[in-house]
Every structure is written in C-alpha cells, then in structure tokens.
C-alpha cells in the first residue's frame, strides 16, 4: 500500500519532468528559427494544457484525506496515465514536426 505523500511526490516529479521537457522543446524551437516558431504555438499549447491538467490532479490529490485517498487511487492512476500518454504523444508530434522542418 503506497501512502499518499509518497505518491504525491512521484506525481510532482513527473510534472517537473514535463515542465523541463517543454522548456527544452521551446529552446530547440528558438534555435530552429522562424519556420519552427510558426508551428510552435499549437504544440506548446497542447503540452501546457497537459501540464495544467496534471497540476490540477496533483492539487486534487493533495486535498484528499488519507481515508479518501486509498479507494480513489485506482481512478487517479487511470487519469494520470491518460495525462502522461497525452503529454508524451504531444511531445513526440512536436519533436517529429521539428525534425521534418
């Protein structure tokens, strides 16, 4: 049984990784020049939305009491997995688009 605080820290680490990845992608776009920047806003917006969703989920988790946490963990895991897959997919599309340009 995983305690809520340990789980929260794991989720926070993932969010921090996403933020770092987004920063790297922004820097690559700056180096790539004007053509890349034209396509950047849409891709960045998707990634930012995933980070915002993750932040909201983390806040929701932090506000749960220990008794409520355990029964809701499975649903939270499922929602988080979906967010993680969405972020990864959006990041890969951005990288692929960058490599094509």
QUISULGI-V496141 format. One record per pair of residues at least 6 apart in sequence whose C-alpha atoms are under 7 Angstrom apart, sorted by the first residue. I is the first residue (numbers start at 0). J is the second residue. D is the distance in Angstrom with one decimal. If there is no record, write none. Layout:
# QUISULGI-V496141
{{I & J & D} {I & J & D}}
This chain:
# QUISULGI-V496141
{{3 & 65 & 6.8} {3 & 68 & 6.7} {7 & 57 & 6.8} {10 & 57 & 6.9} {14 & 50 & 6.6} {14 & 53 & 6.8} {17 & 50 & 6.9} {28 & 35 & 5.6} {28 & 36 & 6.0} {35 & 97 & 6.6} {35 & 100 & 7.0} {42 & 89 & 6.8} {42 & 93 & 6.0} {45 & 89 & 6.6} {46 & 86 & 5.9} {46 & 89 & 6.3} {46 & 90 & 7.0} {49 & 82 & 6.2} {49 & 86 & 5.8} {53 & 82 & 6.9}}
